[in-house]
């Protein structure tokens, strides 16, 4: 199948600089642009230093691998992740360049106890004894606190995207099976839309030109109607066994919360 190469940019700004400074300096219209709001799930070991040593202020997906020098003047640190997506998915992304992210019209209402725009106490589980496994997700108190406060209040009921990197144990077969279960079980009920998914093309590249020693396998970006829809998904009995399956096939993973709609103001 024909594929197109794209490039994810994680950008940390110099003090006093803004996302607008960078965006005004970029000639190419990014395929996707958003503002990161912290790690829902941190990498356990793979590229941990490169991914976690900076607070990322801007998330871009571009066709061109390099940012212009005028943009680099505003940037303190920069990670680039090249990847491929199928031609039809690329065309679909390109068709949304001028479309503001919006909630799916197929999503049913959240249960009544979730209608208040927050996470009900009854949905929060007890903390696990010991560390969470790689890719293990639980709506425990720390996760509930993070999700409740990750976004500014005016964005909490707006669409939000989750950026994921995956390193598999062997092949991607288990994760592929998980993704099929995810689409069938949560594609509509969680307001979840996979914006893109594809193989990573080599190592992460830092702003100084250095490359990470080990590579991730796949990358994706999934949009949820709101952060509460994602939290609700984590709270369900249906998701727990699905998550267990996913964990069994992963060597490492990480999830970054990204607000695309924030840069449409």
C-alpha positions as CSV (number, residue, x, y, z in Angstrom):
1,X,0.0,0.0,0.0
2,X,1.3,3.5,-0.9
3,X,2.3,5.6,2.1
4,X,3.4,9.1,2.8
5,X,6.0,10.2,5.3
6,X,5.2,12.8,7.9
7,X,7.1,14.3,10.9
8,X,6.0,14.8,14.4
9,X,7.6,17.7,16.2
10,X,7.7,18.1,20.0
11,X,8.8,21.6,20.8
12,X,9.9,23.3,23.9
13,X,10.0,27.1,23.7
14,X,12.6,29.6,24.9
15,X,11.6,31.7,27.8
16,X,9.3,34.5,26.8
17,X,8.4,32.9,23.4
18,X,5.0,31.8,22.4
19,X,3.4,29.2,20.2
20,X,2.3,32.1,18.0
21,X,5.9,33.1,17.5
22,X,6.7,29.7,16.0
23,X,3.5,29.4,14.0
24,X,4.1,32.8,12.3
25,X,7.5,31.6,11.3
26,X,6.3,28.4,9.6
27,X,5.6,28.7,5.9
28,X,4.0,25.2,5.5
29,X,0.6,24.7,7.0
30,X,1.0,21.9,9.5
31,X,-1.2,18.8,9.0
32,X,-1.9,19.0,12.8
33,X,-1.0,21.5,15.4
34,X,-1.8,21.4,19.2
35,X,-0.6,22.3,22.6
36,X,0.7,19.5,24.9
37,X,-0.7,19.3,28.5
38,X,1.4,16.6,30.1
39,X,2.0,12.8,30.0
40,X,-1.0,10.6,30.8
41,X,1.4,7.7,30.8
42,X,5.2,8.2,30.8
43,X,7.6,5.9,28.9
44,X,9.1,3.3,31.2
45,X,12.6,3.2,29.7
46,X,12.7,3.8,25.9
47,X,13.9,7.3,25.0
48,X,12.8,8.4,28.5
49,X,15.4,11.1,28.9
50,X,14.7,12.6,25.5
51,X,10.9,12.6,26.0
52,X,10.7,13.7,29.6
53,X,13.6,16.2,30.1
54,X,11.5,19.1,28.7
55,X,8.1,20.5,29.1
56,X,6.7,20.4,25.6
57,X,4.8,23.6,24.5
58,X,3.9,22.7,20.9
59,X,3.0,19.6,18.9
60,X,3.1,19.7,15.2
61,X,2.7,17.2,12.3
62,X,4.3,18.4,9.1
63,X,5.3,17.1,5.7
64,X,8.7,18.8,5.7
65,X,11.3,17.3,8.1
66,X,12.9,20.5,9.0
67,X,11.5,23.6,10.6
68,X,12.6,27.0,9.1
69,X,15.4,28.8,10.8
70,X,13.0,31.7,11.7
71,X,11.0,29.2,13.8
72,X,14.1,27.6,15.4
73,X,15.1,31.0,16.9
74,X,12.1,30.6,19.3
75,X,12.8,27.0,20.2
76,X,14.8,25.8,23.2
77,X,14.5,22.0,22.4
78,X,13.0,20.0,19.7
79,X,12.3,16.3,19.0
80,X,11.4,15.0,15.6
81,X,9.7,11.7,15.0
82,X,9.4,10.6,11.3
83,X,6.6,8.1,10.5
84,X,4.6,6.8,7.6
85,X,0.8,6.7,7.1
86,X,-1.2,5.1,4.3
87,X,-2.0,7.3,1.3
88,X,-5.8,7.3,2.0
89,X,-5.2,8.4,5.7
90,X,-2.9,11.1,4.5
91,X,-5.5,12.4,2.1
92,X,-8.1,12.3,4.9
93,X,-5.8,14.4,7.2
94,X,-5.2,16.9,4.4
95,X,-8.9,17.3,3.9
96,X,-9.2,18.5,7.6
97,X,-6.5,21.2,7.4
98,X,-9.1,24.0,7.6
99,X,-11.6,22.2,9.9
100,X,-11.6,22.9,13.6
101,X,-11.7,19.7,15.7
102,X,-15.3,18.8,16.7
103,X,-17.0,16.1,18.7
104,X,-18.4,13.1,16.8
105,X,-22.2,13.3,16.1
106,X,-22.3,9.5,16.7
107,X,-21.3,9.6,20.3
108,X,-24.1,8.7,22.8
109,X,-24.4,10.8,26.0
110,X,-22.3,9.8,28.9
111,X,-24.1,8.1,31.8
112,X,-26.0,10.5,34.1
113,X,-23.4,10.4,36.9
114,X,-20.8,11.8,34.3
115,X,-23.0,14.7,33.2
116,X,-21.6,17.2,35.6
117,X,-18.4,17.7,33.6
118,X,-16.2,15.8,36.0
119,X,-15.2,12.3,37.2
120,X,-17.7,10.9,39.7
121,X,-16.1,9.5,42.9
122,X,-17.8,6.1,42.3
123,X,-15.8,5.7,39.1
124,X,-12.4,6.0,40.8
125,X,-10.6,2.8,41.7
126,X,-8.2,2.1,44.6
127,X,-4.5,2.6,43.8
128,X,-2.6,-0.5,42.8
129,X,0.0,-2.0,45.2
130,X,3.3,-1.5,43.4
131,X,4.1,0.1,40.1
132,X,1.8,0.1,37.1
133,X,2.9,-2.1,34.2
134,X,4.0,-0.7,30.9
135,X,0.8,0.6,29.2
136,X,-1.4,-0.3,32.2
137,X,-4.1,2.3,32.7
138,X,-6.4,2.6,35.7
139,X,-8.7,5.4,36.8
140,X,-7.1,5.6,40.2
141,X,-6.9,8.8,42.3
142,X,-3.7,10.0,40.6
143,X,-5.0,9.4,37.1
144,X,-8.4,11.0,38.0
145,X,-6.6,14.0,39.5
146,X,-4.4,14.4,36.4
147,X,-7.3,14.1,33.9
148,X,-9.4,16.5,35.9
149,X,-6.7,19.2,35.9
150,X,-4.8,18.6,32.7
151,X,-6.7,21.1,30.6
152,X,-7.8,24.7,31.3
153,X,-11.5,24.8,32.4
154,X,-12.6,26.3,29.1
155,X,-11.2,23.3,27.2
156,X,-12.4,20.5,29.5
157,X,-15.5,19.9,27.5
158,X,-13.9,20.3,24.1
159,X,-12.2,17.6,21.9
160,X,-8.8,16.4,23.1
161,X,-6.2,14.3,21.4
162,X,-3.9,11.6,22.8
163,X,-0.5,11.1,21.2
164,X,0.9,7.5,21.6
165,X,4.2,5.8,20.9
166,X,4.4,2.0,20.9
167,X,7.2,-0.5,21.2
168,X,6.0,-4.1,20.8
169,X,7.2,-7.4,22.2
170,X,8.0,-9.0,18.9
171,X,5.2,-8.3,16.4
172,X,2.3,-5.9,16.5
173,X,-0.3,-8.7,16.4
174,X,-1.5,-8.3,19.9
175,X,-1.8,-4.6,19.6
176,X,-3.5,-4.9,16.3
177,X,-6.1,-7.1,17.9
178,X,-6.5,-4.7,20.7
179,X,-7.1,-1.8,18.3
180,X,-9.9,-3.8,16.6
181,X,-11.5,-4.5,20.0
182,X,-11.1,-0.8,20.8
183,X,-12.9,0.3,17.6
184,X,-15.7,-2.1,18.2
185,X,-16.1,-1.4,21.9
186,X,-15.3,2.3,22.2
187,X,-15.2,4.0,18.8
188,X,-18.6,5.6,19.4
189,X,-19.2,5.4,23.1
190,X,-15.9,7.2,23.9
191,X,-16.2,9.6,21.0
192,X,-12.9,8.2,19.9
193,X,-11.5,8.8,16.4
194,X,-8.0,7.5,15.3
195,X,-6.6,10.5,13.4
196,X,-3.6,8.6,12.2
197,X,-1.5,5.5,12.9
198,X,1.6,4.3,11.3
199,X,5.2,2.9,11.6
200,X,7.9,5.1,13.0
201,X,10.7,5.6,10.5
202,X,13.9,5.3,12.5
203,X,15.0,6.9,15.7
204,X,13.9,10.1,17.5
205,X,16.0,13.0,16.3
206,X,16.9,15.8,18.7
207,X,17.4,19.4,17.9
208,X,21.2,19.0,18.1
209,X,21.0,16.3,15.3
210,X,21.6,13.4,17.7
211,X,19.5,10.2,17.3
212,X,18.2,7.9,20.0
213,X,19.8,4.5,20.2
214,X,16.5,2.5,20.0
215,X,13.4,3.1,17.9
216,X,9.7,2.9,18.6
217,X,7.6,0.8,16.3
218,X,4.3,2.7,15.8
219,X,2.8,6.0,16.5
220,X,-0.8,7.2,16.6
221,X,-3.0,10.2,17.5
222,X,-6.6,9.5,18.8
223,X,-9.1,12.2,19.4
224,X,-11.8,11.9,22.1
225,X,-14.9,14.1,22.3
226,X,-13.7,15.3,25.8
227,X,-11.3,14.4,28.4
228,X,-14.3,13.0,30.4
229,X,-15.0,10.5,27.6
230,X,-11.5,9.2,27.9
231,X,-11.8,8.9,31.7
232,X,-15.2,7.2,31.4
233,X,-13.6,4.6,29.0
234,X,-10.9,3.8,31.6
235,X,-13.6,3.3,34.3
236,X,-15.6,0.7,32.4
237,X,-15.5,-3.1,33.1
238,X,-15.1,-3.5,29.3
239,X,-11.9,-1.6,29.1
240,X,-9.9,-3.4,31.9
241,X,-9.5,-6.8,30.0
242,X,-8.7,-4.9,26.8
243,X,-6.0,-2.9,28.5
244,X,-4.6,-6.2,30.0
245,X,-4.4,-7.6,26.5
246,X,-2.6,-4.5,25.2
247,X,-0.1,-4.5,28.0
248,X,0.8,-8.2,27.3
249,X,2.0,-7.1,23.8
250,X,4.0,-4.0,24.7
251,X,7.6,-3.5,25.6
252,X,7.0,0.2,26.2
253,X,4.6,3.0,25.4
254,X,3.7,6.6,26.4
255,X,0.7,8.9,26.0
256,X,0.8,12.7,25.7
257,X,-2.3,14.8,26.2
258,X,-2.6,17.4,23.3
259,X,-5.2,20.1,22.8
260,X,-5.6,20.8,19.1
261,X,-8.6,23.1,19.5
262,X,-6.6,25.4,21.7
263,X,-4.6,26.7,18.7
264,X,-7.8,27.4,16.7
265,X,-8.7,30.3,18.9
